[in-house]
Amino acid sequence: MEFEWKVVDEHHQEVFADKHVRGLLWVTSAGFSFWHSYPNPAVDLSHVKTIDEAKKIVETTLRLEEYSPPAS
């Protein structure tokens, strides 16, 4: 799975996986959050201190989802 990050503005970055948008990383004074749409996984960024750390966690979570068995 290949990831591409695109800066939308100073507070938002979109993440694409294999050329498909997967969500939006929000950067605020209160911290980081990740907006995602179903079936993307929830991503806890409450403990993150840097944008690079947030990106790594989002990418790892999306990779794990790719290899998860489908829910029945």
C-alpha positions, 0 to 999 in steps of 0.5 A: 500500500502506497501513501501520499499526503497532500497539504490542503491548508495549514491545518489539514492534510489528506491521505491517499492510499493507492490513489484513493482518498482515505481521510483527513488529518486535522492539526489544531492547537489542541492536537491531532485528529483523523477524519475518516469515512466508513470503512476506514478504522478509527485512529486514536491520536490523543497522545501524538506530539508531532505531525510525522508521528500522526502520519505514521500512526494513520498509515500503520492503522490503514495498513493493518485494516488492509490485512484484517479479515472481513467482518461477517 
